[in-house]
């Protein structure tokens, strides 16, 4: 997974139907995969949502270290 993510812009989000999968790397040696319901929202919502979730996770993990 680490090799596959190397050089990719993150977070990555993939959506199909009413579901999405969010792939991020909040820390160097960590990969997070989150899934959820997008309830028919568009790609712009998916993009902004993925950014917000990624930033929130990074902030949380930064405090936990």
PDB file of N, CA, C, O and CB in Angstrom:
ATOM      1  N   UNK A   1       0.822  -1.183   0.000  1.00  0.00           N
ATOM      2  CA  UNK A   1       0.000   0.000   0.000  1.00  0.00           C
ATOM      3  C   UNK A   1       0.871   1.253   0.000  1.00  0.00           C
ATOM      4  O   UNK A   1       0.581   2.208  -0.722  1.00  0.00           O
ATOM      5  CB  UNK A   1      -0.938  -0.005   1.201  1.00  0.00           C
ATOM      6  N   UNK A   2       1.939   1.259   0.807  1.00  0.00           N
ATOM      7  CA  UNK A   2       2.807   2.431   0.860  1.00  0.00           C
ATOM      8  C   UNK A   2       3.426   2.727  -0.503  1.00  0.00           C
ATOM      9  O   UNK A   2       3.497   3.882  -0.922  1.00  0.00           O
ATOM     10  CB  UNK A   2       3.906   2.227   1.901  1.00  0.00           C
ATOM     11  N   UNK A   3       3.873   1.675  -1.194  1.00  0.00           N
ATOM     12  CA  UNK A   3       4.467   1.866  -2.521  1.00  0.00           C
ATOM     13  C   UNK A   3       3.433   2.399  -3.508  1.00  0.00           C
ATOM     14  O   UNK A   3       3.742   3.281  -4.309  1.00  0.00           O
ATOM     15  CB  UNK A   3       5.062   0.544  -3.040  1.00  0.00           C
ATOM     16  N   UNK A   4       2.221   1.879  -3.460  1.00  0.00           N
ATOM     17  CA  UNK A   4       1.172   2.313  -4.387  1.00  0.00           C
ATOM     18  C   UNK A   4       0.830   3.788  -4.164  1.00  0.00           C
ATOM     19  O   UNK A   4       0.527   4.505  -5.117  1.00  0.00           O
ATOM     20  CB  UNK A   4      -0.092   1.440  -4.220  1.00  0.00           C
ATOM     21  N   UNK A   5       0.877   4.237  -2.918  1.00  0.00           N
ATOM     22  CA  UNK A   5       0.541   5.627  -2.597  1.00  0.00           C
ATOM     23  C   UNK A   5       1.666   6.614  -2.911  1.00  0.00           C
ATOM     24  O   UNK A   5       1.431   7.818  -3.016  1.00  0.00           O
ATOM     25  CB  UNK A   5       0.180   5.733  -1.140  1.00  0.00           C
ATOM     26  N   UNK A   6       2.884   6.101  -3.061  1.00  0.00           N
ATOM     27  CA  UNK A   6       4.028   6.967  -3.285  1.00  0.00           C
ATOM     28  C   UNK A   6       3.812   7.872  -4.501  1.00  0.00           C
ATOM     29  O   UNK A   6       3.542   7.394  -5.602  1.00  0.00           O
ATOM     30  CB  UNK A   6       5.292   6.131  -3.467  1.00  0.00           C
ATOM     31  N   UNK A   7       3.933   9.178  -4.286  1.00  0.00           N
ATOM     32  CA  UNK A   7       3.805  10.153  -5.366  1.00  0.00           C
ATOM     33  C   UNK A   7       2.383  10.548  -5.715  1.00  0.00           C
ATOM     34  O   UNK A   7       2.184  11.421  -6.560  1.00  0.00           O
ATOM     35  CB  UNK A   7       4.450   9.625  -6.570  1.00  0.00           C
ATOM     36  N   UNK A   8       1.395   9.937  -5.093  1.00  0.00           N
ATOM     37  CA  UNK A   8       0.001  10.280  -5.389  1.00  0.00           C
ATOM     38  C   UNK A   8      -0.442  11.459  -4.538  1.00  0.00           C
ATOM     39  O   UNK A   8       0.004  11.624  -3.403  1.00  0.00           O
ATOM     40  CB  UNK A   8      -0.924   9.070  -5.148  1.00  0.00           C
ATOM     41  N   UNK A   9      -1.327  12.279  -5.100  1.00  0.00           N
ATOM     42  CA  UNK A   9      -1.927  13.362  -4.342  1.00  0.00           C
ATOM     43  C   UNK A   9      -2.964  12.772  -3.402  1.00  0.00           C
ATOM     44  O   UNK A   9      -3.837  12.014  -3.825  1.00  0.00           O
ATOM     45  CB  UNK A   9      -2.562  14.426  -5.280  1.00  0.00           C
ATOM     46  N   UNK A  10      -2.868  13.111  -2.156  1.00  0.00           N
ATOM     47  CA  UNK A  10      -3.779  12.561  -1.164  1.00  0.00           C
ATOM     48  C   UNK A  10      -4.489  13.686  -0.439  1.00  0.00           C
ATOM     49  O   UNK A  10      -3.913  14.769  -0.329  1.00  0.00           O
ATOM     50  CB  UNK A  10      -3.030  11.665  -0.168  1.00  0.00           C
ATOM     51  N   UNK A  11      -5.676  13.507   0.053  1.00  0.00           N
ATOM     52  CA  UNK A  11      -6.402  12.245   0.078  1.00  0.00           C
ATOM     53  C   UNK A  11      -6.999  11.914  -1.283  1.00  0.00           C
ATOM     54  O   UNK A  11      -7.278  12.807  -2.083  1.00  0.00           O
ATOM     55  CB  UNK A  11      -7.496  12.291   1.128  1.00  0.00           C
ATOM     56  N   UNK A  12      -7.191  10.637  -1.534  1.00  0.00           N
ATOM     57  CA  UNK A  12      -7.876  10.133  -2.723  1.00  0.00           C
ATOM     58  C   UNK A  12      -9.287   9.763  -2.312  1.00  0.00           C
ATOM     59  O   UNK A  12      -9.500   9.217  -1.229  1.00  0.00           O
ATOM     60  CB  UNK A  12      -7.125   8.906  -3.354  1.00  0.00           C
ATOM     61  N   UNK A  13     -10.242  10.055  -3.162  1.00  0.00           N
ATOM     62  CA  UNK A  13     -11.615   9.653  -2.876  1.00  0.00           C
ATOM     63  C   UNK A  13     -12.200   9.004  -4.117  1.00  0.00           C
ATOM     64  O   UNK A  13     -12.036   9.494  -5.234  1.00  0.00           O
ATOM     65  CB  UNK A  13     -12.477  10.866  -2.425  1.00  0.00           C
ATOM     66  N   UNK A  14     -12.879   7.905  -3.899  1.00  0.00           N
ATOM     67  CA  UNK A  14     -13.543   7.176  -4.971  1.00  0.00           C
ATOM     68  C   UNK A  14     -14.998   7.030  -4.550  1.00  0.00           C
ATOM     69  O   UNK A  14     -15.287   6.638  -3.419  1.00  0.00           O
ATOM     70  CB  UNK A  14     -12.862   5.769  -5.247  1.00  0.00           C
ATOM     71  N   UNK A  15     -15.906   7.343  -5.454  1.00  0.00           N
ATOM     72  CA  UNK A  15     -17.312   7.186  -5.097  1.00  0.00           C
ATOM     73  C   UNK A  15     -18.053   6.451  -6.204  1.00  0.00           C
ATOM     74  O   UNK A  15     -17.740   6.574  -7.388  1.00  0.00           O
ATOM     75  CB  UNK A  15     -17.964   8.556  -4.831  1.00  0.00           C
ATOM     76  N   UNK A  16     -19.039   5.687  -5.776  1.00  0.00           N
ATOM     77  CA  UNK A  16     -19.885   4.956  -6.704  1.00  0.00           C
ATOM     78  C   UNK A  16     -21.226   4.732  -6.019  1.00  0.00           C
ATOM     79  O   UNK A  16     -21.293   4.379  -4.842  1.00  0.00           O
ATOM     80  CB  UNK A  16     -19.229   3.600  -7.141  1.00  0.00           C
ATOM     81  N   UNK A  17     -22.275   4.942  -6.775  1.00  0.00           N
ATOM     82  CA  UNK A  17     -23.593   4.834  -6.164  1.00  0.00           C
ATOM     83  C   UNK A  17     -23.716   5.899  -5.095  1.00  0.00           C
ATOM     84  O   UNK A  17     -23.443   7.066  -5.375  1.00  0.00           O
ATOM     85  CB  UNK A  17     -23.829   3.421  -5.569  1.00  0.00           C
ATOM     86  N   UNK A  18     -24.105   5.559  -3.912  1.00  0.00           N
ATOM     87  CA  UNK A  18     -24.190   6.523  -2.829  1.00  0.00           C
ATOM     88  C   UNK A  18     -23.092   6.341  -1.805  1.00  0.00           C
ATOM     89  O   UNK A  18     -23.221   6.791  -0.666  1.00  0.00           O
ATOM     90  CB  UNK A  18     -25.522   6.427  -2.159  1.00  0.00           C
ATOM     91  N   UNK A  19     -22.006   5.680  -2.199  1.00  0.00           N
ATOM     92  CA  UNK A  19     -20.939   5.366  -1.257  1.00  0.00           C
ATOM     93  C   UNK A  19     -19.613   5.935  -1.718  1.00  0.00           C
ATOM     94  O   UNK A  19     -19.387   6.162  -2.906  1.00  0.00           O
ATOM     95  CB  UNK A  19     -20.823   3.866  -1.069  1.00  0.00           C
ATOM     96  N   UNK A  20     -18.743   6.158  -0.746  1.00  0.00           N
ATOM     97  CA  UNK A  20     -17.414   6.637  -1.088  1.00  0.00           C
ATOM     98  C   UNK A  20     -16.374   5.920  -0.232  1.00  0.00           C
ATOM     99  O   UNK A  20     -16.672   5.372   0.829  1.00  0.00           O
ATOM    100  CB  UNK A  20     -17.318   8.166  -0.899  1.00  0.00           C
ATOM    101  N   UNK A  21     -15.166   5.947  -0.729  1.00  0.00           N
ATOM    102  CA  UNK A  21     -14.020   5.412  -0.029  1.00  0.00           C
ATOM    103  C   UNK A  21     -12.961   6.499  -0.024  1.00  0.00           C
ATOM    104  O   UNK A  21     -12.608   7.033  -1.075  1.00  0.00           O
ATOM    105  CB  UNK A  21     -13.496   4.092  -0.689  1.00  0.00           C
ATOM    106  N   UNK A  22     -12.462   6.823   1.137  1.00  0.00           N
ATOM    107  CA  UNK A  22     -11.470   7.876   1.311  1.00  0.00           C
ATOM    108  C   UNK A  22     -10.158   7.228   1.729  1.00  0.00           C
ATOM    109  O   UNK A  22     -10.112   6.497   2.718  1.00  0.00           O
ATOM    110  CB  UNK A  22     -11.938   8.933   2.363  1.00  0.00           C
ATOM    111  N   UNK A  23      -9.113   7.488   0.997  1.00  0.00           N
ATOM    112  CA  UNK A  23      -7.801   6.916   1.267  1.00  0.00           C
ATOM    113  C   UNK A  23      -6.845   8.057   1.551  1.00  0.00           C
ATOM    114  O   UNK A  23      -6.692   8.966   0.734  1.00  0.00           O
ATOM    115  CB  UNK A  23      -7.299   6.042   0.076  1.00  0.00           C
ATOM    116  N   UNK A  24      -6.198   8.011   2.711  1.00  0.00           N
ATOM    117  CA  UNK A  24      -5.269   9.087   3.064  1.00  0.00           C
ATOM    118  C   UNK A  24      -4.079   8.519   3.804  1.00  0.00           C
ATOM    119  O   UNK A  24      -4.069   7.362   4.225  1.00  0.00           O
ATOM    120  CB  UNK A  24      -5.967  10.161   3.918  1.00  0.00           C
ATOM    121  N   UNK A  25      -3.099   9.349   3.948  1.00  0.00           N
ATOM    122  CA  UNK A  25      -1.888   8.967   4.668  1.00  0.00           C
ATOM    123  C   UNK A  25      -1.573  10.092   5.652  1.00  0.00           C
ATOM    124  O   UNK A  25      -0.738  10.952   5.369  1.00  0.00           O
ATOM    125  CB  UNK A  25      -0.680   8.703   3.682  1.00  0.00           C
ATOM    126  N   UNK A  26      -2.246  10.085   6.814  1.00  0.00           N
ATOM    127  CA  UNK A  26      -2.107  11.195   7.756  1.00  0.00           C
ATOM    128  C   UNK A  26      -0.729  11.293   8.402  1.00  0.00           C
ATOM    129  O   UNK A  26      -0.343  12.367   8.864  1.00  0.00           O
ATOM    130  CB  UNK A  26      -3.137  11.069   8.825  1.00  0.00           C
ATOM    131  N   UNK A  27       0.004  10.211   8.442  1.00  0.00           N
ATOM    132  CA  UNK A  27       1.371  10.216   8.947  1.00  0.00           C
ATOM    133  C   UNK A  27       2.215   9.344   8.037  1.00  0.00           C
ATOM    134  O   UNK A  27       1.690   8.524   7.283  1.00  0.00           O
ATOM    135  CB  UNK A  27       1.437   9.717  10.423  1.00  0.00           C
ATOM    136  N   UNK A  28       3.516   9.523   8.111  1.00  0.00           N
ATOM    137  CA  UNK A  28       4.417   8.832   7.195  1.00  0.00           C
ATOM    138  C   UNK A  28       4.232   7.316   7.204  1.00  0.00           C
ATOM    139  O   UNK A  28       4.255   6.690   6.145  1.00  0.00           O
ATOM    140  CB  UNK A  28       5.841   9.164   7.541  1.00  0.00           C
ATOM    141  N   UNK A  29       4.053   6.728   8.359  1.00  0.00           N
ATOM    142  CA  UNK A  29       3.963   5.280   8.438  1.00  0.00           C
ATOM    143  C   UNK A  29       2.551   4.800   8.727  1.00  0.00           C
ATOM    144  O   UNK A  29       2.356   3.760   9.356  1.00  0.00           O
ATOM    145  CB  UNK A  29       4.897   4.767   9.493  1.00  0.00           C
ATOM    146  N   UNK A  30       1.567   5.560   8.265  1.00  0.00           N
ATOM    147  CA  UNK A  30       0.175   5.201   8.516  1.00  0.00           C
ATOM    148  C   UNK A  30      -0.659   5.426   7.257  1.00  0.00           C
ATOM    149  O   UNK A  30      -0.478   6.415   6.547  1.00  0.00           O
ATOM    150  CB  UNK A  30      -0.396   6.018   9.696  1.00  0.00           C
ATOM    151  N   UNK A  31      -1.565   4.505   6.997  1.00  0.00           N
ATOM    152  CA  UNK A  31      -2.539   4.659   5.925  1.00  0.00           C
ATOM    153  C   UNK A  31      -3.914   4.526   6.561  1.00  0.00           C
ATOM    154  O   UNK A  31      -4.142   3.636   7.381  1.00  0.00           O
ATOM    155  CB  UNK A  31      -2.324   3.599   4.773  1.00  0.00           C
ATOM    156  N   UNK A  32      -4.817   5.402   6.187  1.00  0.00           N
ATOM    157  CA  UNK A  32      -6.187   5.335   6.701  1.00  0.00           C
ATOM    158  C   UNK A  32      -7.138   5.164   5.528  1.00  0.00           C
ATOM    159  O   UNK A  32      -7.033   5.870   4.524  1.00  0.00           O
ATOM    160  CB  UNK A  32      -6.548   6.611   7.527  1.00  0.00           C
ATOM    161  N   UNK A  33      -8.058   4.233   5.657  1.00  0.00           N
ATOM    162  CA  UNK A  33      -9.087   4.007   4.659  1.00  0.00           C
ATOM    163  C   UNK A  33     -10.432   4.126   5.365  1.00  0.00           C
ATOM    164  O   UNK A  33     -10.724   3.370   6.292  1.00  0.00           O
ATOM    165  CB  UNK A  33      -8.920   2.609   3.958  1.00  0.00           C
ATOM    166  N   UNK A  34     -11.237   5.069   4.926  1.00  0.00           N
ATOM    167  CA  UNK A  34     -12.538   5.308   5.536  1.00  0.00           C
ATOM    168  C   UNK A  34     -13.609   5.212   4.462  1.00  0.00           C
ATOM    169  O   UNK A  34     -13.397   5.637   3.326  1.00  0.00           O
ATOM    170  CB  UNK A  34     -12.583   6.691   6.242  1.00  0.00           C
ATOM    171  N   UNK A  35     -14.729   4.667   4.813  1.00  0.00           N
ATOM    172  CA  UNK A  35     -15.837   4.570   3.877  1.00  0.00           C
ATOM    173  C   UNK A  35     -17.080   5.176   4.479  1.00  0.00           C
ATOM    174  O   UNK A  35     -17.206   5.286   5.698  1.00  0.00           O
ATOM    175  CB  UNK A  35     -16.091   3.121   3.484  1.00  0.00           C
ATOM    176  N   UNK A  36     -17.993   5.569   3.619  1.00  0.00           N
ATOM    177  CA  UNK A  36     -19.229   6.149   4.115  1.00  0.00           C
ATOM    178  C   UNK A  36     -20.249   6.329   3.021  1.00  0.00           C
ATOM    179  O   UNK A  36     -20.042   5.910   1.882  1.00  0.00           O
ATOM    180  CB  UNK A  36     -18.958   7.464   4.772  1.00  0.00           C
ATOM    181  N   UNK A  37     -21.344   6.949   3.372  1.00  0.00           N
ATOM    182  CA  UNK A  37     -22.433   7.227   2.442  1.00  0.00           C
ATOM    183  C   UNK A  37     -22.345   8.685   2.000  1.00  0.00           C
ATOM    184  O   UNK A  37     -22.249   9.587   2.832  1.00  0.00           O
ATOM    185  CB  UNK A  37     -23.816   6.924   3.092  1.00  0.00           C
ATOM    186  N   UNK A  38     -22.379   8.908   0.706  1.00  0.00           N
ATOM    187  CA  UNK A  38     -22.374  10.280   0.204  1.00  0.00           C
ATOM    188  C   UNK A  38     -23.784  10.757  -0.101  1.00  0.00           C
ATOM    189  O   UNK A  38     -23.985  11.912  -0.476  1.00  0.00           O
ATOM    190  CB  UNK A  38     -21.506  10.387  -1.045  1.00  0.00           C
ATOM    191  N   UNK A  39     -24.754   9.880   0.059  1.00  0.00           N
ATOM    192  CA  UNK A  39     -26.180  10.218  -0.105  1.00  0.00           C
ATOM    193  C   UNK A  39     -26.448  10.975  -1.406  1.00  0.00           C
ATOM    194  O   UNK A  39     -27.228  11.927  -1.428  1.00  0.00           O
ATOM    195  CB  UNK A  39     -26.661  11.058   1.082  1.00  0.00           C
ATOM    196  N   UNK A  40     -25.800  10.548  -2.483  1.00  0.00           N
ATOM    197  CA  UNK A  40     -26.057  11.143  -3.787  1.00  0.00           C
ATOM    198  C   UNK A  40     -25.430  12.508  -4.005  1.00  0.00           C
ATOM    199  O   UNK A  40     -25.751  13.183  -4.983  1.00  0.00           O
ATOM    200  CB  UNK A  40     -27.503  11.251  -3.987  1.00  0.00           C
ATOM    201  N   UNK A  41     -24.543  12.929  -3.111  1.00  0.00           N
ATOM    202  CA  UNK A  41     -23.901  14.238  -3.295  1.00  0.00           C
ATOM    203  C   UNK A  41     -22.922  14.162  -4.450  1.00  0.00           C
ATOM    204  O   UNK A  41     -22.487  13.079  -4.842  1.00  0.00           O
ATOM    205  CB  UNK A  41     -23.177  14.696  -2.001  1.00  0.00           C
ATOM    206  N   UNK A  42     -22.580  15.318  -4.988  1.00  0.00           N
ATOM    207  CA  UNK A  42     -21.743  15.359  -6.190  1.00  0.00           C
ATOM    208  C   UNK A  42     -20.247  15.299  -5.866  1.00  0.00           C
ATOM    209  O   UNK A  42     -19.848  15.244  -4.702  1.00  0.00           O
ATOM    210  CB  UNK A  42     -22.041  16.619  -6.983  1.00  0.00           C
ATOM    211  N   UNK A  43     -19.444  15.310  -6.910  1.00  0.00           N
ATOM    212  CA  UNK A  43     -17.992  15.195  -6.776  1.00  0.00           C
ATOM    213  C   UNK A  43     -17.393  16.354  -5.995  1.00  0.00           C
ATOM    214  O   UNK A  43     -16.402  16.167  -5.289  1.00  0.00           O
ATOM    215  CB  UNK A  43     -17.349  15.117  -8.142  1.00  0.00           C
ATOM    216  N   UNK A  44     -17.965  17.536  -6.104  1.00  0.00           N
ATOM    217  CA  UNK A  44     -17.452  18.692  -5.364  1.00  0.00           C
ATOM    218  C   UNK A  44     -17.625  18.458  -3.861  1.00  0.00           C
ATOM    219  O   UNK A  44     -16.713  18.732  -3.082  1.00  0.00           O
ATOM    220  CB  UNK A  44     -18.180  19.999  -5.804  1.00  0.00           C
ATOM    221  N   UNK A  45     -18.795  17.952  -3.453  1.00  0.00           N
ATOM    222  CA  UNK A  45     -19.015  17.628  -2.047  1.00  0.00           C
ATOM    223  C   UNK A  45     -18.019  16.568  -1.596  1.00  0.00           C
ATOM    224  O   UNK A  45     -17.424  16.692  -0.525  1.00  0.00           O
ATOM    225  CB  UNK A  45     -20.462  17.143  -1.815  1.00  0.00           C
ATOM    226  N   UNK A  46     -17.832  15.526  -2.406  1.00  0.00           N
ATOM    227  CA  UNK A  46     -16.890  14.468  -2.053  1.00  0.00           C
ATOM    228  C   UNK A  46     -15.488  15.028  -1.845  1.00  0.00           C
ATOM    229  O   UNK A  46     -14.796  14.647  -0.900  1.00  0.00           O
ATOM    230  CB  UNK A  46     -16.870  13.389  -3.136  1.00  0.00           C
ATOM    231  N   UNK A  47     -15.072  15.928  -2.725  1.00  0.00           N
ATOM    232  CA  UNK A  47     -13.737  16.529  -2.614  1.00  0.00           C
ATOM    233  C   UNK A  47     -13.597  17.306  -1.308  1.00  0.00           C
ATOM    234  O   UNK A  47     -12.648  17.087  -0.556  1.00  0.00           O
ATOM    235  CB  UNK A  47     -13.463  17.457  -3.811  1.00  0.00           C
ATOM    236  N   UNK A  48     -14.537  18.214  -1.035  1.00  0.00           N
ATOM    237  CA  UNK A  48     -14.451  19.035   0.171  1.00  0.00           C
ATOM    238  C   UNK A  48     -14.570  18.175   1.433  1.00  0.00           C
ATOM    239  O   UNK A  48     -13.887  18.431   2.425  1.00  0.00           O
ATOM    240  CB  UNK A  48     -15.548  20.113   0.159  1.00  0.00           C
ATOM    241  N   UNK A  49     -15.415  17.181   1.397  1.00  0.00           N
ATOM    242  CA  UNK A  49     -15.567  16.281   2.535  1.00  0.00           C
ATOM    243  C   UNK A  49     -14.264  15.531   2.793  1.00  0.00           C
ATOM    244  O   UNK A  49     -13.841  15.404   3.942  1.00  0.00           O
ATOM    245  CB  UNK A  49     -16.721  15.290   2.292  1.00  0.00           C
ATOM    246  N   UNK A  50     -13.631  15.039   1.747  1.00  0.00           N
ATOM    247  CA  UNK A  50     -12.381  14.299   1.921  1.00  0.00           C
ATOM    248  C   UNK A  50     -11.296  15.196   2.507  1.00  0.00           C
ATOM    249  O   UNK A  50     -10.514  14.752   3.347  1.00  0.00           O
ATOM    250  CB  UNK A  50     -11.914  13.711   0.583  1.00  0.00           C
ATOM    251  N   UNK A  51     -11.242  16.445   2.076  1.00  0.00           N
ATOM    252  CA  UNK A  51     -10.264  17.387   2.620  1.00  0.00           C
ATOM    253  C   UNK A  51     -10.520  17.636   4.105  1.00  0.00           C
ATOM    254  O   UNK A  51      -9.589  17.633   4.910  1.00  0.00           O
ATOM    255  CB  UNK A  51     -10.306  18.715   1.844  1.00  0.00           C
ATOM    256  N   UNK A  52     -11.775  17.848   4.460  1.00  0.00           N
ATOM    257  CA  UNK A  52     -12.121  18.123   5.858  1.00  0.00           C
ATOM    258  C   UNK A  52     -11.815  16.927   6.755  1.00  0.00           C
ATOM    259  O   UNK A  52     -11.268  17.095   7.845  1.00  0.00           O
ATOM    260  CB  UNK A  52     -13.603  18.497   5.975  1.00  0.00           C
ATOM    261  N   UNK A  53     -12.161  15.728   6.310  1.00  0.00           N
ATOM    262  CA  UNK A  53     -11.899  14.525   7.107  1.00  0.00           C
ATOM    263  C   UNK A  53     -10.397  14.323   7.269  1.00  0.00           C
ATOM    264  O   UNK A  53      -9.927  14.020   8.366  1.00  0.00           O
ATOM    265  CB  UNK A  53     -12.543  13.279   6.450  1.00  0.00           C
ATOM    266  N   UNK A  54      -9.648  14.486   6.199  1.00  0.00           N
ATOM    267  CA  UNK A  54      -8.207  14.303   6.246  1.00  0.00           C
ATOM    268  C   UNK A  54      -7.558  15.299   7.208  1.00  0.00           C
ATOM    269  O   UNK A  54      -6.720  14.912   8.021  1.00  0.00           O
ATOM    270  CB  UNK A  54      -7.610  14.451   4.849  1.00  0.00           C
ATOM    271  N   UNK A  55      -7.933  16.562   7.124  1.00  0.00           N
ATOM    272  CA  UNK A  55      -7.362  17.580   8.009  1.00  0.00           C
ATOM    273  C   UNK A  55      -7.718  17.308   9.464  1.00  0.00           C
ATOM    274  O   UNK A  55      -6.877  17.466  10.350  1.00  0.00           O
ATOM    275  CB  UNK A  55      -7.849  18.973   7.605  1.00  0.00           C
ATOM    276  N   UNK A  56      -8.944  16.906   9.712  1.00  0.00           N
ATOM    277  CA  UNK A  56      -9.373  16.601  11.074  1.00  0.00           C
ATOM    278  C   UNK A  56      -8.571  15.435  11.651  1.00  0.00           C
ATOM    279  O   UNK A  56      -8.130  15.490  12.799  1.00  0.00           O
ATOM    280  CB  UNK A  56     -10.872  16.277  11.102  1.00  0.00           C
ATOM    281  N   UNK A  57      -8.385  14.391  10.863  1.00  0.00           N
ATOM    282  CA  UNK A  57      -7.623  13.232  11.318  1.00  0.00           C
ATOM    283  C   UNK A  57      -6.167  13.613  11.583  1.00  0.00           C
ATOM    284  O   UNK A  57      -5.587  13.186  12.581  1.00  0.00           O
ATOM    285  CB  UNK A  57      -7.698  12.099  10.279  1.00  0.00           C
ATOM    286  N   UNK A  58      -5.580  14.406  10.706  1.00  0.00           N
ATOM    287  CA  UNK A  58      -4.200  14.839  10.900  1.00  0.00           C
ATOM    288  C   UNK A  58      -4.051  15.659  12.173  1.00  0.00           C
ATOM    289  O   UNK A  58      -3.083  15.479  12.911  1.00  0.00           O
ATOM    290  CB  UNK A  58      -3.724  15.648   9.700  1.00  0.00           C
ATOM    291  N   UNK A  59      -4.999  16.562  12.444  1.00  0.00           N
ATOM    292  CA  UNK A  59      -4.958  17.373  13.675  1.00  0.00           C
ATOM    293  C   UNK A  59      -5.075  16.473  14.899  1.00  0.00           C
ATOM    294  O   UNK A  59      -4.331  16.637  15.867  1.00  0.00           O
ATOM    295  CB  UNK A  59      -6.095  18.433  13.679  1.00  0.00           C
ATOM    296  N   UNK A  60      -5.992  15.539  14.859  1.00  0.00           N
ATOM    297  CA  UNK A  60      -6.201  14.633  15.987  1.00  0.00           C
ATOM    298  C   UNK A  60      -4.950  13.791  16.252  1.00  0.00           C
ATOM    299  O   UNK A  60      -4.514  13.663  17.396  1.00  0.00           O
ATOM    300  CB  UNK A  60      -7.410  13.720  15.721  1.00  0.00           C
ATOM    301  N   UNK A  61      -4.390  13.234  15.219  1.00  0.00           N
ATOM    302  CA  UNK A  61      -3.197  12.402  15.378  1.00  0.00           C
ATOM    303  C   UNK A  61      -2.000  13.219  15.833  1.00  0.00           C
ATOM    304  O   UNK A  61      -1.147  12.720  16.567  1.00  0.00           O
ATOM    305  CB  UNK A  61      -2.871  11.693  14.073  1.00  0.00           C
ATOM    306  N   UNK A  62      -1.931  14.461  15.406  1.00  0.00           N
ATOM    307  CA  UNK A  62      -0.833  15.334  15.833  1.00  0.00           C
ATOM    308  C   UNK A  62      -0.867  15.576  17.331  1.00  0.00           C
ATOM    309  O   UNK A  62       0.185  15.673  17.963  1.00  0.00           O
ATOM    310  CB  UNK A  62      -0.893  16.666  15.095  1.00  0.00           C
ATOM    311  N   UNK A  63      -2.045  15.673  17.905  1.00  0.00           N
ATOM    312  CA  UNK A  63      -2.183  15.879  19.345  1.00  0.00           C
ATOM    313  C   UNK A  63      -1.893  14.592  20.116  1.00  0.00           C
ATOM    314  O   UNK A  63      -1.473  14.628  21.272  1.00  0.00           O
ATOM    315  CB  UNK A  63      -3.590  16.386  19.677  1.00  0.00           C
ATOM    316  N   UNK A  64      -2.125  13.452  19.457  1.00  0.00           N
ATOM    317  CA  UNK A  64      -1.990  12.168  20.148  1.00  0.00           C
ATOM    318  C   UNK A  64      -0.534  11.706  20.233  1.00  0.00           C
ATOM    319  O   UNK A  64      -0.210  10.809  21.011  1.00  0.00           O
ATOM    320  CB  UNK A  64      -2.823  11.108  19.443  1.00  0.00           C
ATOM    321  N   UNK A  65       0.319  12.303  19.451  1.00  0.00           N
ATOM    322  CA  UNK A  65       1.731  11.845  19.408  1.00  0.00           C
ATOM    323  C   UNK A  65       2.497  12.381  20.598  1.00  0.00           C
ATOM    324  O   UNK A  65       3.689  12.108  20.738  1.00  0.00           O
ATOM    325  CB  UNK A  65       2.424  12.292  18.094  1.00  0.00           C
TER     326      UNK A  65
END
